[in-house]
């Protein structure tokens, strides 16, 4: 496998992991924890992050150059989600998944 394909596969994997982590955390951890975990802005950001990650993975799997645009947006949203999950607290898995995805998406957007 050539290096570009390996980089893209790493990004796809990071996006799908972040999608799964954000959606699962929002649907289970946040709803059950309540309080700041269910603040509308935080909850919407988590859902937006999950969807942007899913969409970016989808575009990379299609093999279209449009993934560069979605990956740039994904990196920005993931970074914001990581910061907000860190602010809320007790969301280490989400913070880690978002930061990793942001890093991988920045590479694909370049």
N, C-alpha and C positions, 0 to 999 in steps of 0.2 A: 504494500500500500504506500502511495507516495505521501510525502510530509503534509501537503495541503489536505489530502483526504483524511489523514490521521488527525490533523488539527480540527477539521470540520466534525469528525466523529466525536472528538473530545467535547466540542461545543454542543453538539446534539445531545450527548449524554448528560452534560451539565444542565442544559435547558430542561430536559425531561425530568431530571432529578429535582430541580428547583420547582418546576410545575407541580410535581407530586408532593413535594414538601410544603410549599405554600398553600396549596389547596387543602391538603390534609390538616395542616396546622390551623388554618382558618376554620375549617369545618368541624374540627374536633377540639383541639386545645383552646383556641380563642373563645369559641362559643361556650365551652364549659367553664373556662376561667372567669369570663365576664370582665367587668371593670374596664381598665384601659385597653384590654385585648379586644373589646367590642366597640371601641370608639369608631364611629362611621368612617372617618378619614383613614384610620389604620386598617380597618377591615377591607375597605374598598381598594386600598393600595395593595394589600396582599392578594386580592382576587385579580387585580389588574396585572400584577407581577406574574401570577400563575398563567394567565391567559397570554401575556406577551411571550413568556417562555415557550408555551405550547405552540404559538404561531411561528416563532423563530425556528424552532425545531422542524416544524412542518415545511417551512420554506427551504431550509437546508436539505431536507429529505427530498424535496422536489428537484433540487439542483438548479434553482434559479438564482441569478445574481442579485435579485431583490432582497436576499437574506442579509446583505450588507446593511441595508436601511433598517430592517427589523432588528438586527443584532445591535446596532448603535442605540436604538430606542430601548431595547431589552437591557443593555448594560446600564443605562441611566435609571430605568425603573427598578432593576434589581438592586442597584446601589442605594437608592432611596428606601426601598423596602428593608434592606439589611439595617440601615441606620434607624429606621422606625421600629423594627423588631427589637433592636438593641435597646432603644429608648424604653419600650414597653417592659422589657425584661423577661426572663425565663423562656427565651425562644432561641436558644443557641443553635439548634439544628437548622432553623430557618435562616438565621444570620449567616451561618457557614455556607449553606446552599446558595443563597443569594449572592454572597461575595464571590464564591467560586464561579458562578454563572456569569456575573458581571465581568470578571477577568477573562473568561473564555470568549464571551461575546465581543469584548473590546478587540481581541485578536482578529475575529472574523469580520469586524466592521472596518478594520484598517485597510 
